[in-house]
Amino acid sequence: MPAHNGAFVAYYRVSTARQGRSGLGLEAQRQSVLDFLNGGRWRLVAEHTEVESGAANDRPQLVRALAACRIHRATLVVAKLDRLSRDAAFLLNLKASGVRFTIAEMPEANELTVELLAVLAQHERRLISERTKAALAAAKRRGVRLGNPGHLDRKARRKGTAASAVVRRKAAQQRAIDLAPTLEELRDDGAVSLHDLAREFNERGIPAPRGGEWMAAQVKRLLARLESAEPPRPNRRRGDA
């Protein structure tokens, strides 16, 4: 097995509280993850353990593990596929979250499960596209004017650029939310200024938004994103307690 490089976040899950207390299954999962990493220049930035049924998709420790992956730009690693889920929709949502994940005992699982489903979806989209093109060709043969193709191309490019910007903004907003607990912890420890917060982020090995080290200006933008994410406070009418 080849050595692996980069940052990883491990997620372990057992189904019962008894297994959680006894450690049954957890030690084997952790050993499987370490065997998978197998030397190399890897860094295990966090480990999260869940005591929950695999049928439950609402798992707080998994949420924390995914947040840690986004913060550190790390890969989620689990011992077995069923430690995540056997539900295809759950795995597709996980893939859509933008977090890379790998299975220690079956590294090809990504290709054989999630990617297979993606290929099937792509095939369906291709069939829809082919049917649309056939319908447009039939309409053209009937003399229906379809518009200016160049205009449509420019419009499609503008739409694609706008959609890409939305995706980037959402990713930045999500990462800011993921960093909020760490930010509060640093403030509680006395890091108040932008420079202090940037230094602490760097010392914890948390990469800046575009990689590299944090600077005060990036912390300022992070705080602005968090402020914009806060829900509006209700207006208090006169006479309210």
Secondary structure as GFF3:
##gff-version 3
##sequence-region A 1 241
A	DSSP	beta_strand	6	14	.	.	.	ID=ss1
A	DSSP	alpha_helix	17	22	.	.	.	ID=ss2
A	DSSP	alpha_helix	26	37	.	.	.	ID=ss3
A	DSSP	beta_strand	42	51	.	.	.	ID=ss4
A	DSSP	alpha_helix	60	72	.	.	.	ID=ss5
A	DSSP	beta_strand	75	78	.	.	.	ID=ss6
A	DSSP	three_ten_helix	81	83	.	.	.	ID=ss7
A	DSSP	alpha_helix	88	96	.	.	.	ID=ss8
A	DSSP	beta_strand	101	103	.	.	.	ID=ss9
A	DSSP	alpha_helix	109	112	.	.	.	ID=ss10
A	DSSP	alpha_helix	114	141	.	.	.	ID=ss11
A	DSSP	alpha_helix	149	188	.	.	.	ID=ss12
A	DSSP	alpha_helix	194	203	.	.	.	ID=ss13
A	DSSP	alpha_helix	216	229	.	.	.	ID=ss14
###
